[in-house]
Structure formats: structure tokens, C-alpha cells
């Protein structure tokens, strides 16, 4: 009788262990914690079309990858010019924009600009690579 009793206990214990194993296999994996990405609201201020009043050149900032700062940008003079690099960065309280152009007559010409919230303008330096000259420029937002 004791052997029967022990056998019944053993069967019950094995059955309980098997149920726990099946439940563990059926349970979804524990959620992994992904660090929160903090969007940079300052970068959103760059979105839109900007025009240089001294020549009609237009810079269009279509999207911004937050928080990384990669921009999707287009440049027109008046035809489209290839934008090979477009990036927004923060330096203290300043929002900066770097644009590199790669096309005929634009072999690595760059804009290094700072957003001025008081005037809603992008101000800075245009480096004309073909001429190896720098020019102070600004862009006004097109409405």
C-alpha cells in the first residue's frame, strides 16, 4: 500500500511539473525595456521651405530624424541640386544645420547655418567649393 501511495504521489508530482513546463513554454517572452527616445522639438522648427533673398535659392527641409538630426532636404537653384548630406545638431541652446551639395558646379559646396528663433531665419556661411570662397548668407522661411 505504501508503494502504491508513493507511486501516486510521484505521478502527481510529475504531472504538476509537466503542467508548469507547458505553461512556461506557452507564456510570451518577457518584454524588453527599450530606452525612451527623446524627440528634439528644436529640430522640428527647421521643417519647411527657406529662401535666400539674394538669389532665390531655396532649401527645403522635408523631414528630420529625431533625435539623430539627419535631415531629408532638397536644394533648388532654380533646378534641383543634389544634397549629399543634411544634418541638424544642437550646440548649447543653438540649433545648427549643415548641408553639403554634390553636383556639377557644386563639388562639395556647403552651408553651415544656425537657426535664429528671434527672426525665424537660418543664418551662416555658404562655402562655394568650386571658387573656394565663403559668403555670409541667410534664408527666410517661405510661407
TIRO-2110 file (N, C-alpha, C; in Angstrom, 1 decimal):
// TIRO-2110
0.8, -1.2, 0.0, N, 1, A
0.0, 0.0, 0.0, CA, 1, A
0.9, 1.2, 0.0, C, 1, A
1.9, 1.2, 0.7, N, 2, A
2.9, 2.4, 0.8, CA, 2, A
3.5, 2.6, -0.6, C, 2, A
3.8, 1.5, -1.3, N, 3, A
4.4, 1.7, -2.6, CA, 3, A
3.4, 2.3, -3.6, C, 3, A
2.1, 1.9, -3.4, N, 4, A
1.0, 2.5, -4.3, CA, 4, A
0.9, 4.0, -4.0, C, 4, A
0.9, 4.3, -2.7, N, 5, A
0.8, 5.7, -2.3, CA, 5, A
2.0, 6.5, -2.8, C, 5, A
3.2, 6.0, -2.7, N, 6, A
4.4, 6.7, -3.2, CA, 6, A
4.3, 6.8, -4.8, C, 6, A
3.8, 5.8, -5.4, N, 7, A
3.6, 5.9, -6.9, CA, 7, A
2.6, 7.0, -7.3, C, 7, A
1.5, 7.1, -6.6, N, 8, A
0.5, 8.1, -6.9, CA, 8, A
1.1, 9.5, -6.6, C, 8, A
1.9, 9.6, -5.6, N, 9, A
2.5, 11.0, -5.3, CA, 9, A
3.5, 11.3, -6.4, C, 9, A
4.3, 10.3, -6.8, N, 10, A
5.2, 10.6, -7.9, CA, 10, A
4.5, 11.0, -9.2, C, 10, A
3.5, 10.3, -9.5, N, 11, A
2.7, 10.6, -10.8, CA, 11, A
2.1, 12.0, -10.7, C, 11, A
1.6, 12.4, -9.5, N, 12, A
1.0, 13.7, -9.3, CA, 12, A
2.1, 14.8, -9.4, C, 12, A
3.3, 14.5, -8.8, N, 13, A
4.4, 15.5, -8.9, CA, 13, A
4.9, 15.6, -10.3, C, 13, A
5.0, 14.6, -11.1, N, 14, A
5.5, 14.6, -12.5, CA, 14, A
4.4, 15.4, -13.3, C, 14, A
3.2, 15.1, -13.1, N, 15, A
2.1, 15.8, -13.8, CA, 15, A
2.1, 17.3, -13.5, C, 15, A
2.3, 17.7, -12.3, N, 16, A
2.4, 19.1, -11.9, CA, 16, A
3.6, 19.8, -12.6, C, 16, A
4.8, 19.1, -12.6, N, 17, A
6.0, 19.7, -13.2, CA, 17, A
5.7, 19.8, -14.7, C, 17, A
5.1, 18.8, -15.3, N, 18, A
4.8, 18.9, -16.8, CA, 18, A
3.9, 20.1, -17.1, C, 18, A
2.9, 20.3, -16.3, N, 19, A
2.0, 21.5, -16.5, CA, 19, A
2.7, 22.8, -16.4, C, 19, A
3.6, 22.9, -15.4, N, 20, A
4.4, 24.1, -15.3, CA, 20, A
5.3, 24.3, -16.5, C, 20, A
5.9, 23.3, -17.0, N, 21, A
6.8, 23.4, -18.2, CA, 21, A
6.0, 23.9, -19.4, C, 21, A
4.8, 23.3, -19.6, N, 22, A
3.9, 23.7, -20.7, CA, 22, A
3.5, 25.1, -20.6, C, 22, A
3.2, 25.6, -19.4, N, 23, A
2.8, 26.9, -19.1, CA, 23, A
3.9, 27.9, -19.4, C, 23, A
5.1, 27.5, -19.0, N, 24, A
6.3, 28.3, -19.3, CA, 24, A
6.6, 28.5, -20.8, C, 24, A
6.4, 27.4, -21.5, N, 25, A
6.6, 27.4, -22.9, CA, 25, A
5.6, 28.2, -23.7, C, 25, A
4.3, 28.2, -23.2, N, 26, A
3.2, 28.9, -23.8, CA, 26, A
3.2, 30.4, -23.5, C, 26, A
3.9, 30.8, -22.4, N, 27, A
3.9, 32.2, -22.0, CA, 27, A
4.7, 33.0, -22.9, C, 27, A
4.3, 34.2, -23.2, N, 28, A
5.1, 35.1, -24.1, CA, 28, A
6.4, 35.5, -23.4, C, 28, A
7.4, 35.8, -24.2, N, 29, A
8.7, 36.1, -23.5, CA, 29, A
8.5, 37.5, -22.8, C, 29, A
9.3, 37.6, -21.8, N, 30, A
9.2, 38.9, -21.0, CA, 30, A
9.6, 40.1, -21.9, C, 30, A
8.8, 41.2, -21.7, N, 31, A
9.1, 42.4, -22.5, CA, 31, A
10.4, 43.0, -22.2, C, 31, A
11.1, 43.4, -23.3, N, 32, A
12.4, 44.0, -23.1, CA, 32, A
12.2, 45.5, -23.0, C, 32, A
13.0, 46.1, -22.2, N, 33, A
12.8, 47.6, -22.0, CA, 33, A
13.7, 48.3, -23.0, C, 33, A
13.0, 49.1, -23.8, N, 34, A
13.7, 49.9, -24.8, CA, 34, A
13.9, 51.3, -24.3, C, 34, A
15.1, 51.9, -24.3, N, 35, A
15.3, 53.2, -23.8, CA, 35, A
14.4, 54.2, -24.6, C, 35, A
13.8, 55.1, -23.8, N, 36, A
13.0, 56.1, -24.5, CA, 36, A
13.8, 57.1, -25.3, C, 36, A
13.2, 57.4, -26.5, N, 37, A
13.9, 58.3, -27.4, CA, 37, A
13.2, 59.7, -27.2, C, 37, A
14.1, 60.6, -26.8, N, 38, A
13.5, 62.0, -26.5, CA, 38, A
13.6, 62.8, -27.8, C, 38, A
12.4, 63.1, -28.4, N, 39, A
12.4, 64.0, -29.6, CA, 39, A
12.9, 65.4, -29.3, C, 39, A
13.6, 66.0, -30.2, N, 40, A
14.1, 67.3, -30.0, CA, 40, A
13.2, 68.3, -30.7, C, 40, A
12.3, 69.0, -30.0, N, 41, A
11.4, 69.9, -30.6, CA, 41, A
12.0, 71.1, -31.3, C, 41, A
13.3, 71.4, -31.0, N, 42, A
14.0, 72.4, -31.7, CA, 42, A
14.2, 72.0, -33.2, C, 42, A
14.5, 70.8, -33.4, N, 43, A
14.7, 70.3, -34.8, CA, 43, A
13.4, 70.5, -35.7, C, 43, A
12.3, 70.3, -35.1, N, 44, A
11.0, 70.5, -35.8, CA, 44, A
10.8, 71.9, -36.4, C, 44, A
11.5, 72.9, -35.7, N, 45, A
11.4, 74.3, -36.2, CA, 45, A
12.0, 74.5, -37.6, C, 45, A
12.9, 73.5, -37.9, N, 46, A
13.6, 73.6, -39.2, CA, 46, A
12.8, 73.2, -40.4, C, 46, A
11.7, 72.5, -40.2, N, 47, A
10.9, 72.0, -41.3, CA, 47, A
10.3, 73.1, -42.1, C, 47, A
10.3, 72.9, -43.4, N, 48, A
9.7, 73.9, -44.3, CA, 48, A
10.6, 74.3, -45.4, C, 48, A
10.1, 75.3, -46.2, N, 49, A
10.9, 75.9, -47.3, CA, 49, A
11.5, 77.2, -46.8, C, 49, A
12.8, 77.3, -47.2, N, 50, A
13.6, 78.5, -46.8, CA, 50, A
14.2, 79.1, -48.1, C, 50, A
14.2, 80.4, -48.2, N, 51, A
14.7, 81.1, -49.4, CA, 51, A
15.8, 82.1, -49.1, C, 51, A
16.9, 82.0, -49.9, N, 52, A
17.9, 83.1, -49.8, CA, 52, A
17.5, 84.2, -50.6, C, 52, A
17.2, 85.4, -50.1, N, 53, A
16.7, 86.5, -50.8, CA, 53, A
17.7, 87.1, -51.8, C, 53, A
19.0, 86.8, -51.7, N, 54, A
19.9, 87.4, -52.6, CA, 54, A
20.1, 86.7, -53.9, C, 54, A
19.3, 85.6, -54.1, N, 55, A
19.4, 84.9, -55.4, CA, 55, A
18.3, 83.9, -55.7, C, 55, A
17.4, 83.8, -54.8, N, 56, A
16.2, 83.0, -55.0, CA, 56, A
16.5, 81.5, -54.7, C, 56, A
17.7, 81.2, -54.2, N, 57, A
18.0, 79.8, -53.9, CA, 57, A
17.0, 79.3, -52.8, C, 57, A
16.5, 78.0, -52.9, N, 58, A
15.6, 77.5, -52.0, CA, 58, A
16.1, 76.2, -51.3, C, 58, A
16.0, 76.2, -50.0, N, 59, A
16.3, 75.0, -49.2, CA, 59, A
15.0, 74.5, -48.6, C, 59, A
14.7, 73.2, -48.9, N, 60, A
13.5, 72.6, -48.4, CA, 60, A
13.9, 71.5, -47.4, C, 60, A
13.5, 71.7, -46.2, N, 61, A
13.8, 70.6, -45.2, CA, 61, A
12.4, 69.9, -45.0, C, 61, A
12.4, 68.6, -45.5, N, 62, A
11.2, 67.8, -45.5, CA, 62, A
10.9, 67.1, -44.3, C, 62, A
12.0, 66.4, -43.7, N, 63, A
11.8, 65.6, -42.5, CA, 63, A
13.1, 65.7, -41.7, C, 63, A
12.9, 65.4, -40.4, N, 64, A
14.1, 65.4, -39.5, CA, 64, A
14.0, 64.1, -38.7, C, 64, A
15.1, 63.4, -38.6, N, 65, A
15.1, 62.1, -37.9, CA, 65, A
15.5, 62.5, -36.4, C, 65, A
14.5, 62.4, -35.5, N, 66, A
14.8, 62.8, -34.1, CA, 66, A
15.2, 61.5, -33.4, C, 66, A
16.1, 61.6, -32.4, N, 67, A
16.9, 62.7, -32.0, CA, 67, A
18.2, 62.8, -32.8, C, 67, A
18.4, 61.9, -33.8, N, 68, A
19.7, 61.9, -34.5, CA, 68, A
20.0, 63.1, -35.3, C, 68, A
19.0, 63.8, -35.8, N, 69, A
19.3, 65.1, -36.5, CA, 69, A
19.5, 64.9, -38.0, C, 69, A
19.4, 63.7, -38.6, N, 70, A
19.5, 63.5, -40.0, CA, 70, A
18.3, 64.2, -40.7, C, 70, A
18.6, 65.0, -41.7, N, 71, A
17.5, 65.7, -42.4, CA, 71, A
17.3, 65.2, -43.8, C, 71, A
16.1, 65.2, -44.2, N, 72, A
15.8, 64.9, -45.6, CA, 72, A
15.6, 66.3, -46.2, C, 72, A
16.5, 66.7, -47.1, N, 73, A
16.5, 68.1, -47.6, CA, 73, A
16.6, 68.1, -49.1, C, 73, A
16.1, 69.2, -49.7, N, 74, A
16.3, 69.4, -51.2, CA, 74, A
16.8, 70.9, -51.3, C, 74, A
17.5, 71.1, -52.4, N, 75, A
18.1, 72.4, -52.7, CA, 75, A
17.8, 72.8, -54.2, C, 75, A
17.4, 74.0, -54.4, N, 76, A
17.0, 74.4, -55.8, CA, 76, A
17.7, 75.7, -56.2, C, 76, A
18.2, 75.8, -57.4, N, 77, A
18.9, 77.0, -57.9, CA, 77, A
18.6, 77.1, -59.4, C, 77, A
17.5, 77.4, -60.0, N, 78, A
16.2, 77.1, -59.5, CA, 78, A
15.9, 75.6, -59.7, C, 78, A
16.7, 74.9, -60.5, N, 79, A
16.6, 73.4, -60.7, CA, 79, A
17.1, 72.7, -59.4, C, 79, A
16.7, 71.5, -59.2, N, 80, A
17.2, 70.7, -58.1, CA, 80, A
18.7, 70.5, -58.2, C, 80, A
19.4, 70.6, -57.0, N, 81, A
20.8, 70.3, -56.9, CA, 81, A
20.9, 69.2, -55.9, C, 81, A
21.8, 68.2, -56.1, N, 82, A
21.9, 67.1, -55.2, CA, 82, A
22.4, 67.5, -53.8, C, 82, A
21.6, 67.1, -52.8, N, 83, A
22.0, 67.3, -51.4, CA, 83, A
22.7, 65.9, -51.0, C, 83, A
24.0, 65.9, -50.7, N, 84, A
24.6, 64.7, -50.4, CA, 84, A
24.6, 64.4, -48.9, C, 84, A
24.5, 65.5, -48.1, N, 85, A
24.5, 65.4, -46.6, CA, 85, A
23.6, 66.5, -46.1, C, 85, A
22.8, 66.2, -45.1, N, 86, A
22.0, 67.2, -44.4, CA, 86, A
21.8, 66.7, -43.0, C, 86, A
22.2, 67.6, -42.0, N, 87, A
22.3, 67.2, -40.6, CA, 87, A
21.9, 68.4, -39.7, C, 87, A
21.1, 68.2, -38.7, N, 88, A
20.8, 69.2, -37.7, CA, 88, A
21.5, 68.7, -36.4, C, 88, A
22.1, 69.7, -35.7, N, 89, A
22.7, 69.4, -34.4, CA, 89, A
22.4, 70.5, -33.4, C, 89, A
22.6, 70.2, -32.1, N, 90, A
22.4, 71.1, -31.1, CA, 90, A
23.7, 71.4, -30.5, C, 90, A
24.0, 72.7, -30.2, N, 91, A
25.2, 73.2, -29.6, CA, 91, A
24.8, 74.2, -28.5, C, 91, A
24.7, 73.7, -27.3, N, 92, A
24.1, 74.5, -26.2, CA, 92, A
22.7, 74.8, -26.5, C, 92, A
22.4, 76.1, -26.7, N, 93, A
21.0, 76.5, -27.0, CA, 93, A
20.8, 76.7, -28.5, C, 93, A
21.8, 76.5, -29.3, N, 94, A
21.7, 76.8, -30.7, CA, 94, A
21.4, 75.5, -31.5, C, 94, A
20.6, 75.7, -32.5, N, 95, A
20.3, 74.6, -33.5, CA, 95, A
21.0, 75.0, -34.7, C, 95, A
21.9, 74.0, -35.2, N, 96, A
22.7, 74.2, -36.3, CA, 96, A
22.3, 73.3, -37.5, C, 96, A
22.5, 73.7, -38.7, N, 97, A
22.2, 72.9, -39.9, CA, 97, A
23.4, 72.9, -40.8, C, 97, A
23.8, 71.7, -41.2, N, 98, A
24.8, 71.5, -42.2, CA, 98, A
24.3, 70.9, -43.4, C, 98, A
24.6, 71.5, -44.6, N, 99, A
24.1, 71.0, -45.9, CA, 99, A
25.3, 70.9, -46.8, C, 99, A
25.5, 69.7, -47.4, N, 100, A
26.5, 69.5, -48.4, CA, 100, A
25.9, 69.2, -49.8, C, 100, A
26.4, 70.0, -50.8, N, 101, A
25.9, 69.8, -52.2, CA, 101, A
26.9, 69.1, -53.0, C, 101, A
26.5, 68.1, -53.8, N, 102, A
27.4, 67.4, -54.7, CA, 102, A
26.7, 67.3, -56.1, C, 102, A
27.2, 68.1, -57.0, N, 103, A
26.7, 68.1, -58.4, CA, 103, A
27.7, 69.0, -59.2, C, 103, A
27.4, 69.0, -60.5, N, 104, A
28.2, 69.9, -61.4, CA, 104, A
28.1, 71.3, -60.9, C, 104, A
29.3, 71.9, -60.8, N, 105, A
29.4, 73.3, -60.2, CA, 105, A
29.2, 73.4, -58.7, C, 105, A
28.9, 72.3, -58.1, N, 106, A
28.8, 72.2, -56.6, CA, 106, A
29.6, 71.0, -56.1, C, 106, A
30.9, 71.0, -56.3, N, 107, A
31.7, 69.8, -55.9, CA, 107, A
32.0, 69.9, -54.4, C, 107, A
31.0, 69.7, -53.5, N, 108, A
31.2, 69.7, -52.1, CA, 108, A
31.0, 71.1, -51.5, C, 108, A
30.2, 71.9, -52.1, N, 109, A
29.8, 73.2, -51.5, CA, 109, A
29.0, 73.0, -50.3, C, 109, A
29.1, 73.8, -49.3, N, 110, A
28.4, 73.6, -48.0, CA, 110, A
27.7, 74.8, -47.5, C, 110, A
26.7, 74.6, -46.7, N, 111, A
26.0, 75.6, -45.9, CA, 111, A
26.2, 75.2, -44.5, C, 111, A
26.7, 76.1, -43.6, N, 112, A
26.8, 75.9, -42.2, CA, 112, A
26.0, 77.0, -41.6, C, 112, A
24.8, 76.6, -41.1, N, 113, A
23.8, 77.6, -40.7, CA, 113, A
23.4, 77.4, -39.2, C, 113, A
22.9, 78.5, -38.6, N, 114, A
22.4, 78.5, -37.3, CA, 114, A
20.9, 79.0, -37.4, C, 114, A
20.0, 78.4, -36.7, N, 115, A
18.6, 78.8, -36.7, CA, 115, A
18.5, 80.0, -35.7, C, 115, A
18.0, 81.1, -36.1, N, 116, A
17.7, 82.3, -35.2, CA, 116, A
16.2, 82.3, -34.9, C, 116, A
15.8, 81.9, -33.7, N, 117, A
14.4, 81.9, -33.4, CA, 117, A
13.8, 83.3, -33.4, C, 117, A
14.6, 84.3, -33.1, N, 118, A
14.0, 85.7, -33.0, CA, 118, A
13.5, 86.2, -34.3, C, 118, A
14.3, 85.8, -35.4, N, 119, A
13.9, 86.3, -36.7, CA, 119, A
13.3, 85.2, -37.6, C, 119, A
13.3, 84.0, -37.1, N, 120, A
12.9, 82.8, -37.8, CA, 120, A
13.6, 82.7, -39.1, C, 120, A
15.0, 82.7, -39.0, N, 121, A
15.9, 82.7, -40.2, CA, 121, A
17.0, 81.7, -39.9, C, 121, A
17.5, 81.2, -41.0, N, 122, A
18.8, 80.4, -40.9, CA, 122, A
19.9, 81.3, -41.4, C, 122, A
20.9, 81.4, -40.6, N, 123, A
22.0, 82.4, -40.9, CA, 123, A
23.3, 81.6, -40.8, C, 123, A
24.3, 82.0, -41.7, N, 124, A
25.6, 81.4, -41.6, CA, 124, A
26.4, 81.6, -42.8, C, 124, A
27.2, 80.6, -43.1, N, 125, A
28.2, 80.7, -44.2, CA, 125, A
27.9, 79.7, -45.3, C, 125, A
28.0, 80.2, -46.5, N, 126, A
28.0, 79.3, -47.7, CA, 126, A
29.4, 79.2, -48.2, C, 126, A
29.9, 78.0, -48.3, N, 127, A
31.2, 77.8, -48.9, CA, 127, A
31.0, 77.3, -50.3, C, 127, A
31.4, 78.1, -51.3, N, 128, A
31.4, 77.7, -52.7, CA, 128, A
32.7, 77.0, -53.1, C, 128, A
32.6, 75.7, -53.1, N, 129, A
33.8, 74.8, -53.3, CA, 129, A
34.5, 75.1, -54.6, C, 129, A
33.8, 75.3, -55.7, N, 130, A
34.4, 75.5, -57.0, CA, 130, A
35.3, 76.7, -57.0, C, 130, A
34.8, 77.8, -56.3, N, 131, A
35.6, 79.1, -56.2, CA, 131, A
36.5, 79.1, -55.0, C, 131, A
36.3, 78.2, -54.0, N, 132, A
37.0, 78.2, -52.8, CA, 132, A
36.8, 79.5, -52.0, C, 132, A
35.5, 80.0, -52.0, N, 133, A
35.2, 81.2, -51.3, CA, 133, A
34.0, 81.0, -50.4, C, 133, A
34.0, 81.8, -49.3, N, 134, A
32.9, 81.8, -48.3, CA, 134, A
32.1, 83.1, -48.4, C, 134, A
30.8, 82.9, -48.2, N, 135, A
29.9, 84.1, -48.2, CA, 135, A
28.9, 84.0, -47.0, C, 135, A
28.7, 85.1, -46.4, N, 136, A
27.7, 85.2, -45.3, CA, 136, A
26.3, 85.2, -46.0, C, 136, A
25.4, 84.4, -45.5, N, 137, A
24.1, 84.2, -46.2, CA, 137, A
23.0, 84.1, -45.1, C, 137, A
21.8, 84.2, -45.5, N, 138, A
20.7, 83.9, -44.6, CA, 138, A
19.5, 83.4, -45.5, C, 138, A
18.7, 82.6, -44.9, N, 139, A
17.5, 82.1, -45.5, CA, 139, A
16.3, 82.5, -44.7, C, 139, A
15.2, 83.0, -45.4, N, 140, A
14.0, 83.4, -44.8, CA, 140, A
13.0, 82.2, -45.0, C, 140, A
12.1, 82.0, -44.1, N, 141, A
11.1, 81.0, -44.2, CA, 141, A
10.1, 81.4, -45.3, C, 141, A
9.7, 80.5, -46.2, N, 142, A
8.6, 80.8, -47.2, CA, 142, A
7.3, 80.4, -46.5, C, 142, A
6.3, 81.2, -46.7, N, 143, A
5.0, 80.9, -46.0, CA, 143, A
4.2, 80.0, -46.9, C, 143, A
END
